[in-house]
Amino acid sequence: MRRLNSAFERGWMILYVRYQPTEKLFIGGDFNGHIGSTAGVYDEVHGDFGFGERNGGGTLLLDFAKAFGLVVANSCFPKREEHLVTFQNVVAKTQIDYLFLRRRDRGLCKDCKVIPGEILMTRHRLLVMDVGIMVKRRKIFARGRPRIRWGALTKDKAQELDGPLSVMGAWRSSGDANIMWSTIANCIREAVREVLGVSTSVSGRHKGDW
């Protein structure tokens, strides 16, 4: 394998290895190369809808796109000339600005074209890509602590609780106020768990659950 001698080649390598293979990668810029109107031997990366004649810079660009599994997005859709030309002045019109994405993600690109009316101060035209990405929300199930079904408390259930609470001595506690409250609260929780039951659902809180 030959060495990466140019700053262009080294820059591509650094940029590419920075991202994980599972990440969506989109690259765009002025590459100052002409990939040509047809794919030729680069049908893996060139969609056969380019502009002009291919030059050395365009060939180098296509070689690296092929090596890194990329595709030139603005060569994938049949367009009129005005939607292909990315740079124009009084003497020339060319296609030197490109947008790339991973070849396996090509289906995400719904459209890519130049906006003719948007001419920037540098004579480059605005190149846009329409991308459709579906974001899937991951549903997380977590088993929480059992919750008392306070929503099941009725007048009859409240009377039913009196027996267990009396047996536990909930109303006979004395001493420090904090200790008394803690003892009564624990007795109530234990009694209502037995009488009202607890929620064991993992999907979330039920109305009336604590």
Z-matrix of the N, CA and C atoms (Angstrom, degrees):
N
C 1 1.465
C 2 1.538 1 109.28
N 3 1.330 2 117.44 1 133.59
C 4 1.460 3 120.67 2 -178.05
C 5 1.522 4 111.16 3 -73.34
N 6 1.307 5 115.92 4 158.82
C 7 1.463 6 120.79 5 179.96
C 8 1.523 7 110.47 6 -75.72
N 9 1.325 8 115.75 7 154.92
C 10 1.459 9 121.43 8 176.66
C 11 1.525 10 107.54 9 -88.98
N 12 1.324 11 115.55 10 98.08
C 13 1.451 12 120.02 11 -172.24
C 14 1.517 13 113.99 12 -89.42
N 15 1.333 14 118.34 13 -37.04
C 16 1.459 15 119.87 14 -173.36
C 17 1.526 16 111.47 15 -87.11
N 18 1.341 17 113.80 16 155.68
C 19 1.462 18 119.13 17 176.52
C 20 1.520 19 110.16 18 -62.78
N 21 1.326 20 115.99 19 -32.19
C 22 1.465 21 120.87 20 178.03
C 23 1.520 22 110.55 21 -61.22
N 24 1.324 23 117.00 22 -48.11
C 25 1.461 24 121.33 23 -178.64
C 26 1.515 25 111.89 24 -65.57
N 27 1.316 26 116.73 25 -44.25
C 28 1.471 27 120.34 26 179.94
C 29 1.526 28 110.69 27 -65.80
N 30 1.330 29 115.99 28 -37.21
C 31 1.462 30 119.88 29 178.34
C 32 1.515 31 112.14 30 -63.27
N 33 1.322 32 116.17 31 -41.74
C 34 1.466 33 120.20 32 177.88
C 35 1.523 34 110.38 33 -61.16
N 36 1.327 35 116.78 34 -44.58
C 37 1.464 36 120.37 35 -178.25
C 38 1.526 37 111.33 36 -62.76
N 39 1.332 38 116.71 37 -46.72
C 40 1.461 39 120.88 38 -179.63
C 41 1.519 40 110.90 39 -61.64
N 42 1.337 41 115.38 40 -43.32
C 43 1.460 42 120.07 41 -178.86
C 44 1.520 43 111.08 42 -63.82
N 45 1.319 44 116.37 43 -42.05
C 46 1.456 45 119.77 44 -173.84
C 47 1.521 46 112.70 45 -71.78
N 48 1.337 47 117.48 46 -44.42
C 49 1.469 48 120.00 47 -176.14
C 50 1.527 49 111.67 48 -72.57
N 51 1.322 50 117.11 49 -11.46
C 52 1.461 51 120.53 50 179.81
C 53 1.521 52 111.51 51 -67.67
N 54 1.313 53 117.57 52 -26.32
C 55 1.456 54 121.77 53 -173.61
C 56 1.524 55 111.59 54 -105.71
N 57 1.335 56 115.54 55 145.31
C 58 1.458 57 121.52 56 177.87
C 59 1.523 58 109.95 57 -71.87
N 60 1.332 59 117.91 58 148.24
C 61 1.471 60 121.29 59 -179.99
C 62 1.530 61 113.40 60 -58.73
N 63 1.335 62 116.79 61 -25.83
C 64 1.465 63 120.02 62 -178.60
C 65 1.525 64 112.75 63 -82.85
N 66 1.328 65 118.04 64 -11.39
C 67 1.458 66 121.35 65 -178.91
C 68 1.523 67 111.22 66 -79.98
N 69 1.340 68 115.94 67 150.02
C 70 1.450 69 120.93 68 173.46
C 71 1.528 70 107.73 69 -79.19
N 72 1.319 71 116.03 70 127.87
C 73 1.458 72 120.93 71 -175.23
C 74 1.521 73 110.12 72 -119.91
N 75 1.335 74 115.84 73 125.74
C 76 1.461 75 121.99 74 176.93
C 77 1.524 76 107.93 75 -128.88
N 78 1.324 77 116.42 76 127.42
C 79 1.464 78 122.31 77 -177.90
C 80 1.526 79 108.37 78 -124.74
N 81 1.308 80 116.47 79 134.29
C 82 1.455 81 120.23 80 178.74
C 83 1.505 82 111.86 81 -146.15
N 84 1.341 83 116.33 82 151.11
C 85 1.453 84 118.97 83 177.10
C 86 1.513 85 112.48 84 166.18
N 87 1.324 86 115.10 85 -178.40
C 88 1.464 87 123.31 86 175.49
C 89 1.520 88 107.58 87 -91.09
N 90 1.337 89 116.96 88 106.54
C 91 1.460 90 121.67 89 -176.32
C 92 1.528 91 112.14 90 -99.45
N 93 1.320 92 117.38 91 -2.21
C 94 1.466 93 122.68 92 174.54
C 95 1.531 94 112.71 93 51.78
N 96 1.318 95 114.93 94 41.29
C 97 1.466 96 120.28 95 177.20
C 98 1.513 97 109.55 96 -141.00
N 99 1.324 98 116.60 97 151.66
C 100 1.463 99 121.74 98 -179.26
C 101 1.521 100 109.53 99 -108.23
N 102 1.324 101 117.64 100 115.29
C 103 1.469 102 120.49 101 -178.28
C 104 1.520 103 111.80 102 -84.55
N 105 1.311 104 118.10 103 -10.96
C 106 1.457 105 121.05 104 177.71
C 107 1.518 106 113.72 105 87.28
N 108 1.317 107 114.33 106 166.82
C 109 1.469 108 120.07 107 -174.54
C 110 1.524 109 113.14 108 -80.91
N 111 1.342 110 117.80 109 -24.39
C 112 1.464 111 120.62 110 -177.96
C 113 1.522 112 110.72 111 -121.60
N 114 1.330 113 115.61 112 161.48
C 115 1.459 114 121.03 113 -175.25
C 116 1.519 115 113.15 114 -75.28
N 117 1.321 116 116.98 115 -42.20
C 118 1.454 117 119.56 116 -174.58
C 119 1.513 118 110.95 117 63.52
N 120 1.334 119 116.53 118 -125.14
C 121 1.474 120 120.86 119 -179.35
C 122 1.526 121 111.89 120 -86.16
N 123 1.340 122 116.70 121 4.51
C 124 1.459 123 120.58 122 -177.38
C 125 1.530 124 111.87 123 -109.56
N 126 1.311 125 116.17 124 39.55
C 127 1.467 126 119.13 125 -176.45
C 128 1.525 127 112.72 126 -67.71
N 129 1.333 128 118.31 127 -14.71
C 130 1.465 129 121.05 128 177.71
C 131 1.529 130 111.56 129 -73.37
N 132 1.329 131 115.95 130 -29.16
C 133 1.464 132 119.92 131 -174.00
C 134 1.530 133 113.37 132 -119.05
N 135 1.332 134 116.66 133 -17.75
C 136 1.459 135 122.64 134 -178.03
C 137 1.527 136 108.23 135 -109.87
N 138 1.328 137 116.96 136 125.28
C 139 1.457 138 120.86 137 -176.02
C 140 1.516 139 115.24 138 -81.58
N 141 1.362 140 117.34 139 3.10
C 142 1.469 141 123.09 140 177.21
C 143 1.521 142 113.10 141 77.01
N 144 1.338 143 116.62 142 15.87
C 145 1.470 144 120.03 143 178.46
C 146 1.534 145 109.99 144 -130.17
N 147 1.328 146 116.04 145 61.57
C 148 1.452 147 121.07 146 179.84
C 149 1.518 148 111.49 147 -102.44
N 150 1.337 149 115.35 148 -157.70
C 151 1.465 150 120.15 149 -178.78
C 152 1.521 151 109.89 150 -145.34
N 153 1.329 152 115.42 151 139.26
C 154 1.463 153 121.25 152 174.46
C 155 1.520 154 113.96 153 78.80
N 156 1.352 155 114.57 154 -163.54
C 157 1.464 156 122.16 155 -178.09
C 158 1.527 157 110.37 156 -104.34
N 159 1.307 158 116.26 157 142.23
C 160 1.462 159 121.19 158 179.78
C 161 1.521 160 110.82 159 -72.75
N 162 1.337 161 116.16 160 140.36
C 163 1.464 162 120.67 161 174.83
C 164 1.528 163 109.81 162 -123.56
N 165 1.329 164 117.12 163 -174.82
C 166 1.465 165 121.21 164 -177.37
C 167 1.509 166 112.94 165 -60.67
N 168 1.333 167 115.75 166 -40.78
C 169 1.465 168 118.99 167 178.92
C 170 1.512 169 111.86 168 -64.29
N 171 1.323 170 117.13 169 -38.50
C 172 1.462 171 121.27 170 178.45
C 173 1.514 172 111.97 171 -67.19
N 174 1.340 173 115.81 172 -38.18
C 175 1.467 174 120.25 173 177.91
C 176 1.523 175 110.91 174 -64.05
N 177 1.344 176 116.07 175 -43.67
C 178 1.464 177 120.51 176 177.49
C 179 1.522 178 111.05 177 -61.27
N 180 1.310 179 116.38 178 -40.50
C 181 1.462 180 121.80 179 179.53
C 182 1.531 181 111.04 180 -62.93
N 183 1.317 182 116.37 181 -44.19
C 184 1.463 183 121.03 182 179.60
C 185 1.523 184 111.84 183 -68.41
N 186 1.324 185 116.79 184 -35.53
C 187 1.467 186 120.63 185 177.42
C 188 1.525 187 111.04 186 -60.83
N 189 1.319 188 115.62 187 -44.25
C 190 1.458 189 118.89 188 -178.88
C 191 1.520 190 111.78 189 -73.64
N 192 1.322 191 117.67 190 -33.98
C 193 1.456 192 119.88 191 175.34
C 194 1.527 193 109.97 192 -62.17
N 195 1.312 194 115.75 193 -39.78
C 196 1.470 195 120.87 194 179.00
C 197 1.525 196 110.53 195 -67.35
N 198 1.325 197 117.02 196 -41.65
C 199 1.467 198 121.15 197 -178.34
C 200 1.514 199 112.32 198 -65.89
N 201 1.341 200 116.76 199 -33.72
C 202 1.455 201 120.78 200 -176.00
C 203 1.525 202 113.17 201 -100.79
N 204 1.330 203 117.58 202 9.43
C 205 1.465 204 119.94 203 175.82
C 206 1.506 205 113.95 204 69.79
N 207 1.355 206 116.98 205 35.76
C 208 1.454 207 121.30 206 -179.52
C 209 1.519 208 110.83 207 -107.21
N 210 1.312 209 116.12 208 168.15
C 211 1.454 210 121.91 209 175.87
C 212 1.525 211 108.31 210 -136.80
N 213 1.342 212 115.90 211 145.22
C 214 1.460 213 121.31 212 179.28
C 215 1.523 214 108.11 213 -83.09
N 216 1.325 215 116.47 214 108.45
C 217 1.469 216 120.78 215 -173.22
C 218 1.521 217 112.44 216 -63.61
N 219 1.337 218 117.65 217 -40.60
C 220 1.462 219 118.74 218 -177.06
C 221 1.519 220 113.62 219 -82.99
N 222 1.338 221 115.87 220 21.24
C 223 1.466 222 120.53 221 170.09
C 224 1.529 223 110.80 222 -118.30
N 225 1.334 224 115.72 223 6.20
C 226 1.467 225 120.18 224 -171.64
C 227 1.522 226 114.62 225 -100.15
N 228 1.340 227 117.58 226 -3.34
C 229 1.454 228 119.48 227 -175.42
C 230 1.533 229 110.18 228 -131.33
N 231 1.326 230 117.05 229 132.15
C 232 1.480 231 119.22 230 178.24
C 233 1.522 232 110.32 231 -66.98
N 234 1.327 233 115.69 232 123.40
C 235 1.460 234 121.17 233 -176.42
C 236 1.526 235 110.04 234 -136.78
N 237 1.334 236 114.51 235 157.85
C 238 1.452 237 119.74 236 169.94
C 239 1.527 238 109.19 237 -70.02
N 240 1.301 239 116.22 238 160.30
C 241 1.460 240 121.37 239 -176.87
C 242 1.520 241 112.35 240 -53.66
N 243 1.309 242 117.24 241 -40.38
C 244 1.463 243 120.84 242 -177.01
C 245 1.530 244 112.73 243 -64.79
N 246 1.332 245 116.71 244 -19.04
C 247 1.466 246 120.55 245 178.02
C 248 1.532 247 112.42 246 -97.69
N 249 1.347 248 116.48 247 2.25
C 250 1.464 249 121.84 248 179.12
C 251 1.523 250 112.21 249 -109.77
N 252 1.319 251 117.87 250 -35.32
C 253 1.463 252 122.76 251 -176.75
C 254 1.531 253 109.90 252 -70.71
N 255 1.328 254 115.84 253 121.66
C 256 1.468 255 119.85 254 -177.91
C 257 1.520 256 113.13 255 -102.50
N 258 1.337 257 116.95 256 -14.18
C 259 1.467 258 120.53 257 179.37
C 260 1.526 259 108.88 258 -141.00
N 261 1.325 260 115.42 259 133.00
C 262 1.461 261 118.95 260 -179.71
C 263 1.524 262 110.72 261 -149.73
N 264 1.345 263 115.05 262 135.24
C 265 1.460 264 120.52 263 171.89
C 266 1.529 265 107.29 264 -134.25
N 267 1.313 266 117.17 265 -164.01
C 268 1.466 267 119.79 266 -173.63
C 269 1.525 268 112.87 267 -71.92
N 270 1.314 269 117.56 268 -17.80
C 271 1.469 270 119.66 269 -175.81
C 272 1.529 271 114.07 270 -114.36
N 273 1.314 272 117.94 271 -15.96
C 274 1.469 273 118.33 272 -175.83
C 275 1.519 274 111.57 273 -153.27
N 276 1.326 275 113.98 274 157.84
C 277 1.466 276 121.51 275 171.47
C 278 1.523 277 107.34 276 -138.11
N 279 1.313 278 116.32 277 130.24
C 280 1.457 279 121.28 278 -173.94
C 281 1.525 280 111.29 279 -142.07
N 282 1.308 281 113.47 280 172.88
C 283 1.469 282 121.37 281 174.14
C 284 1.521 283 107.05 282 -121.09
N 285 1.333 284 116.14 283 103.96
C 286 1.464 285 120.61 284 -178.15
C 287 1.530 286 112.53 285 -128.30
N 288 1.323 287 116.95 286 -7.23
C 289 1.467 288 121.52 287 177.76
C 290 1.525 289 108.53 288 -102.01
N 291 1.343 290 115.69 289 134.79
C 292 1.463 291 118.93 290 -176.02
C 293 1.520 292 111.48 291 -139.08
N 294 1.330 293 114.06 292 154.81
C 295 1.460 294 122.31 293 173.35
C 296 1.519 295 108.11 294 -119.83
N 297 1.309 296 115.92 295 131.77
C 298 1.465 297 122.02 296 -178.81
C 299 1.524 298 110.26 297 -119.19
N 300 1.312 299 115.26 298 151.88
C 301 1.459 300 122.24 299 168.33
C 302 1.515 301 108.24 300 -146.77
N 303 1.302 302 116.60 301 166.05
C 304 1.460 303 119.32 302 -179.48
C 305 1.526 304 110.61 303 -64.28
N 306 1.322 305 114.41 304 143.39
C 307 1.461 306 119.78 305 -175.97
C 308 1.526 307 111.69 306 -59.88
N 309 1.312 308 116.32 307 -37.76
C 310 1.461 309 119.07 308 -178.94
C 311 1.522 310 112.04 309 -70.22
N 312 1.345 311 116.97 310 -16.89
C 313 1.465 312 121.45 311 178.92
C 314 1.526 313 112.04 312 -99.65
N 315 1.300 314 116.70 313 13.66
C 316 1.464 315 120.82 314 -175.75
C 317 1.528 316 111.90 315 -57.82
N 318 1.317 317 116.75 316 -33.50
C 319 1.461 318 120.83 317 179.68
C 320 1.518 319 113.82 318 -65.22
N 321 1.335 320 117.09 319 -17.09
C 322 1.467 321 120.31 320 178.61
C 323 1.522 322 111.84 321 -73.56
N 324 1.335 323 116.57 322 -25.12
C 325 1.462 324 121.58 323 -176.93
C 326 1.523 325 109.42 324 -84.13
N 327 1.315 326 115.73 325 111.71
C 328 1.460 327 121.41 326 -178.14
C 329 1.528 328 112.57 327 -88.50
N 330 1.326 329 116.56 328 -25.36
C 331 1.459 330 120.90 329 179.98
C 332 1.520 331 109.04 330 -168.76
N 333 1.327 332 116.19 331 155.08
C 334 1.453 333 121.38 332 176.83
C 335 1.523 334 107.48 333 -154.69
N 336 1.321 335 116.51 334 125.11
C 337 1.463 336 119.34 335 -176.92
C 338 1.519 337 111.16 336 -162.39
N 339 1.326 338 114.49 337 167.02
C 340 1.459 339 122.61 338 175.25
C 341 1.525 340 108.52 339 -89.24
N 342 1.340 341 115.96 340 140.40
C 343 1.460 342 120.91 341 173.51
C 344 1.537 343 107.09 342 -91.78
N 345 1.323 344 118.52 343 105.36
C 346 1.470 345 121.86 344 -171.70
C 347 1.517 346 114.85 345 -56.75
N 348 1.306 347 118.57 346 -38.17
C 349 1.456 348 120.92 347 -175.25
C 350 1.509 349 114.55 348 -76.88
N 351 1.343 350 117.35 349 -14.27
C 352 1.458 351 120.80 350 -175.70
C 353 1.525 352 109.84 351 -95.40
N 354 1.330 353 117.46 352 85.65
C 355 1.458 354 122.24 353 178.77
C 356 1.523 355 108.38 354 -101.29
N 357 1.321 356 115.63 355 121.54
C 358 1.457 357 120.52 356 -177.74
C 359 1.526 358 110.53 357 -84.45
N 360 1.321 359 116.96 358 170.79
C 361 1.462 360 121.96 359 -177.89
C 362 1.520 361 112.70 360 -61.32
N 363 1.353 362 116.99 361 -25.30
C 364 1.459 363 121.29 362 -178.52
C 365 1.528 364 112.51 363 -86.48
N 366 1.322 365 117.04 364 4.23
C 367 1.468 366 123.67 365 -177.46
C 368 1.523 367 112.99 366 75.59
N 369 1.329 368 115.86 367 3.77
C 370 1.462 369 119.50 368 173.60
C 371 1.524 370 108.25 369 -85.01
N 372 1.312 371 115.66 370 143.05
C 373 1.457 372 120.25 371 178.69
C 374 1.527 373 110.03 372 -98.25
N 375 1.301 374 114.98 373 156.21
C 376 1.462 375 120.75 374 -176.94
C 377 1.533 376 110.54 375 -72.98
N 378 1.323 377 115.15 376 121.60
C 379 1.459 378 122.28 377 178.53
C 380 1.524 379 108.41 378 -106.93
N 381 1.314 380 116.98 379 125.27
C 382 1.462 381 120.69 380 -175.64
C 383 1.523 382 110.96 381 -124.42
N 384 1.322 383 115.50 382 153.40
C 385 1.465 384 122.02 383 177.60
C 386 1.518 385 108.81 384 -130.30
N 387 1.310 386 115.40 385 131.54
C 388 1.460 387 121.97 386 178.32
C 389 1.527 388 107.60 387 -96.39
N 390 1.328 389 115.98 388 113.77
C 391 1.464 390 121.23 389 -175.62
C 392 1.524 391 109.51 390 -118.46
N 393 1.310 392 115.82 391 134.18
C 394 1.463 393 121.08 392 176.99
C 395 1.511 394 110.54 393 -111.22
N 396 1.327 395 116.85 394 111.05
C 397 1.464 396 121.47 395 179.95
C 398 1.517 397 108.98 396 -120.85
N 399 1.311 398 116.51 397 124.62
C 400 1.460 399 121.40 398 178.25
C 401 1.526 400 109.08 399 -92.20
N 402 1.328 401 114.99 400 123.14
C 403 1.454 402 120.25 401 179.04
C 404 1.519 403 108.77 402 -96.49
N 405 1.310 404 116.27 403 118.42
C 406 1.459 405 121.10 404 -179.83
C 407 1.520 406 109.72 405 -96.63
N 408 1.318 407 115.00 406 124.68
C 409 1.455 408 119.18 407 176.60
C 410 1.527 409 109.78 408 -84.02
N 411 1.283 410 114.76 409 128.47
C 412 1.466 411 119.58 410 -179.97
C 413 1.520 412 109.40 411 -85.10
N 414 1.331 413 115.51 412 122.59
C 415 1.452 414 120.24 413 179.96
C 416 1.520 415 109.22 414 -85.15
N 417 1.303 416 114.69 415 121.56
C 418 1.458 417 120.03 416 -176.96
C 419 1.520 418 110.02 417 -103.95
N 420 1.316 419 115.65 418 124.29
C 421 1.460 420 121.02 419 176.81
C 422 1.522 421 108.69 420 -103.10
N 423 1.301 422 115.32 421 122.88
C 424 1.462 423 120.16 422 178.77
C 425 1.524 424 109.25 423 -126.87
N 426 1.299 425 114.47 424 129.93
C 427 1.461 426 118.57 425 179.52
C 428 1.521 427 108.80 426 -82.69
N 429 1.335 428 116.92 427 111.15
C 430 1.454 429 121.28 428 179.95
C 431 1.524 430 110.69 429 -87.04
N 432 1.309 431 114.21 430 178.00
C 433 1.465 432 118.30 431 179.10
C 434 1.533 433 109.23 432 -70.63
N 435 1.329 434 118.23 433 148.41
C 436 1.472 435 120.79 434 178.46
C 437 1.518 436 111.23 435 -57.40
N 438 1.318 437 117.07 436 138.58
C 439 1.461 438 122.06 437 -178.18
C 440 1.531 439 110.22 438 -115.31
N 441 1.322 440 114.43 439 139.63
C 442 1.463 441 120.05 440 179.35
C 443 1.520 442 109.64 441 -69.65
N 444 1.296 443 116.91 442 136.88
C 445 1.470 444 121.89 443 -179.99
C 446 1.535 445 110.31 444 -84.99
N 447 1.327 446 115.61 445 72.04
C 448 1.456 447 119.80 446 179.85
C 449 1.518 448 111.32 447 -64.83
N 450 1.311 449 117.68 448 -22.51
C 451 1.464 450 120.14 449 178.40
C 452 1.520 451 112.90 450 -64.91
N 453 1.352 452 116.87 451 -16.92
C 454 1.468 453 120.23 452 179.80
C 455 1.532 454 112.68 453 -88.27
N 456 1.346 455 115.65 454 2.37
C 457 1.463 456 119.12 455 -177.90
C 458 1.533 457 111.02 456 -74.09
N 459 1.321 458 115.77 457 121.50
C 460 1.464 459 122.24 458 177.17
C 461 1.527 460 108.22 459 -125.50
N 462 1.322 461 115.63 460 177.81
C 463 1.470 462 120.27 461 178.82
C 464 1.513 463 110.80 462 -60.75
N 465 1.315 464 116.32 463 -42.74
C 466 1.467 465 120.96 464 179.92
C 467 1.525 466 110.79 465 -66.11
N 468 1.360 467 116.88 466 -40.47
C 469 1.459 468 120.19 467 179.39
C 470 1.535 469 110.97 468 -66.33
N 471 1.337 470 115.37 469 -35.96
C 472 1.459 471 119.26 470 179.43
C 473 1.523 472 110.43 471 -63.74
N 474 1.343 473 116.70 472 -40.81
C 475 1.468 474 120.18 473 177.34
C 476 1.521 475 111.13 474 -66.52
N 477 1.331 476 115.32 475 -33.69
C 478 1.460 477 120.18 476 179.42
C 479 1.531 478 111.26 477 -67.57
N 480 1.311 479 116.23 478 -28.29
C 481 1.461 480 120.81 479 -179.85
C 482 1.528 481 112.70 480 -71.89
N 483 1.326 482 116.56 481 -23.15
C 484 1.464 483 119.95 482 -174.68
C 485 1.521 484 112.52 483 -60.24
N 486 1.354 485 114.73 484 -37.51
C 487 1.472 486 118.97 485 -178.78
C 488 1.518 487 112.12 486 -63.25
N 489 1.334 488 118.87 487 -57.16
C 490 1.468 489 119.60 488 179.94
C 491 1.520 490 113.53 489 -58.69
N 492 1.331 491 117.32 490 -37.38
C 493 1.462 492 120.30 491 -178.09
C 494 1.528 493 111.01 492 -67.25
N 495 1.326 494 115.87 493 -36.39
C 496 1.472 495 119.60 494 178.54
C 497 1.516 496 110.26 495 -67.90
N 498 1.334 497 115.73 496 -40.42
C 499 1.465 498 120.18 497 179.20
C 500 1.528 499 110.50 498 -62.74
N 501 1.321 500 116.65 499 -39.36
C 502 1.469 501 121.13 500 -179.89
C 503 1.518 502 112.78 501 -73.03
N 504 1.327 503 117.39 502 -13.19
C 505 1.456 504 120.63 503 -178.86
C 506 1.509 505 112.84 504 75.07
N 507 1.344 506 116.14 505 28.76
C 508 1.466 507 119.83 506 -177.05
C 509 1.507 508 112.41 507 -59.48
N 510 1.342 509 116.94 508 -34.96
C 511 1.466 510 119.82 509 -174.89
C 512 1.513 511 112.84 510 -91.23
N 513 1.339 512 117.43 511 -0.97
C 514 1.460 513 120.25 512 -176.84
C 515 1.519 514 113.27 513 -102.84
N 516 1.324 515 116.92 514 4.04
C 517 1.469 516 119.48 515 -178.11
C 518 1.518 517 110.31 516 -69.88
N 519 1.329 518 116.26 517 150.69
C 520 1.464 519 121.28 518 -179.00
C 521 1.521 520 109.01 519 -147.58
N 522 1.319 521 115.82 520 174.39
C 523 1.460 522 120.55 521 179.37
C 524 1.513 523 111.77 522 106.10
N 525 1.346 524 114.78 523 -145.28
C 526 1.468 525 120.91 524 -178.34
C 527 1.524 526 110.60 525 -59.44
N 528 1.339 527 115.67 526 139.52
C 529 1.466 528 120.08 527 -176.34
C 530 1.526 529 112.30 528 -60.33
N 531 1.345 530 116.69 529 -40.35
C 532 1.459 531 119.61 530 -179.09
C 533 1.528 532 111.95 531 -65.68
N 534 1.334 533 115.06 532 -39.70
C 535 1.466 534 119.60 533 179.22
C 536 1.526 535 110.09 534 -67.49
N 537 1.336 536 116.10 535 -42.03
C 538 1.460 537 120.56 536 178.56
C 539 1.537 538 110.86 537 -59.46
N 540 1.344 539 116.44 538 -46.46
C 541 1.463 540 119.88 539 -178.28
C 542 1.525 541 110.89 540 -64.75
N 543 1.337 542 115.60 541 -40.27
C 544 1.463 543 119.19 542 -179.85
C 545 1.523 544 111.22 543 -64.38
N 546 1.354 545 115.95 544 -40.71
C 547 1.463 546 120.32 545 179.54
C 548 1.528 547 111.19 546 -65.44
N 549 1.328 548 117.03 547 -46.08
C 550 1.469 549 121.15 548 -179.86
C 551 1.530 550 111.01 549 -63.47
N 552 1.345 551 115.75 550 -42.92
C 553 1.465 552 119.76 551 -178.93
C 554 1.519 553 110.80 552 -62.85
N 555 1.316 554 117.23 553 -42.87
C 556 1.463 555 120.40 554 179.54
C 557 1.526 556 111.07 555 -64.42
N 558 1.346 557 116.55 556 -40.17
C 559 1.465 558 119.87 557 178.47
C 560 1.524 559 110.93 558 -63.45
N 561 1.342 560 116.31 559 -41.82
C 562 1.471 561 120.16 560 -179.68
C 563 1.528 562 110.44 561 -63.92
N 564 1.340 563 116.26 562 -44.64
C 565 1.463 564 119.55 563 -179.56
C 566 1.529 565 111.18 564 -61.57
N 567 1.308 566 115.66 565 -42.39
C 568 1.464 567 118.92 566 -179.14
C 569 1.526 568 111.38 567 -66.19
N 570 1.324 569 116.03 568 -38.69
C 571 1.463 570 120.04 569 -178.76
C 572 1.530 571 111.49 570 -70.32
N 573 1.324 572 116.29 571 -44.35
C 574 1.473 573 118.02 572 -177.10
C 575 1.523 574 111.45 573 -70.59
N 576 1.325 575 118.02 574 -29.40
C 577 1.467 576 119.62 575 175.06
C 578 1.527 577 109.57 576 -60.37
N 579 1.327 578 114.86 577 -39.17
C 580 1.462 579 119.36 578 -178.78
C 581 1.518 580 111.69 579 -73.20
N 582 1.326 581 117.57 580 -39.03
C 583 1.464 582 121.67 581 -175.09
C 584 1.528 583 112.49 582 -86.81
N 585 1.337 584 117.01 583 -45.48
C 586 1.465 585 120.59 584 -175.60
C 587 1.528 586 113.25 585 -91.74
N 588 1.331 587 116.00 586 -26.40
C 589 1.460 588 119.06 587 -177.94
C 590 1.528 589 111.38 588 88.56
N 591 1.346 590 115.99 589 173.31
C 592 1.464 591 121.57 590 179.88
C 593 1.517 592 110.21 591 -127.78
N 594 1.313 593 114.89 592 156.73
C 595 1.462 594 121.56 593 177.79
C 596 1.516 595 109.00 594 -87.43
N 597 1.334 596 116.96 595 130.77
C 598 1.466 597 121.47 596 177.96
C 599 1.513 598 111.26 597 -113.83
N 600 1.361 599 118.03 598 11.89
C 601 1.461 600 121.85 599 -178.21
C 602 1.510 601 110.80 600 -67.76
N 603 1.345 602 117.36 601 146.53
C 604 1.458 603 121.80 602 177.84
C 605 1.514 604 111.64 603 -103.21
N 606 1.322 605 118.46 604 -2.66
C 607 1.458 606 120.69 605 -172.49
C 608 1.514 607 113.80 606 -90.43
N 609 1.332 608 117.18 607 -5.23
C 610 1.460 609 117.89 608 177.54
C 611 1.512 610 111.05 609 141.49
N 612 1.302 611 116.06 610 -175.47
C 613 1.464 612 121.21 611 -176.69
C 614 1.521 613 111.95 612 -83.09
N 615 1.302 614 116.22 613 138.25
C 616 1.468 615 122.19 614 174.57
C 617 1.519 616 108.70 615 -91.87
N 618 1.284 617 116.05 616 153.78
C 619 1.454 618 120.38 617 177.42
C 620 1.512 619 109.15 618 -60.24
N 621 1.328 620 116.11 619 127.06
C 622 1.458 621 120.96 620 177.65
C 623 1.512 622 113.31 621 92.16
N 624 1.359 623 117.24 622 -3.56
C 625 1.462 624 119.60 623 178.68
C 626 1.528 625 110.01 624 -85.07
N 627 1.306 626 116.90 625 146.94
C 628 1.463 627 122.79 626 175.57
C 629 1.521 628 109.05 627 -118.19
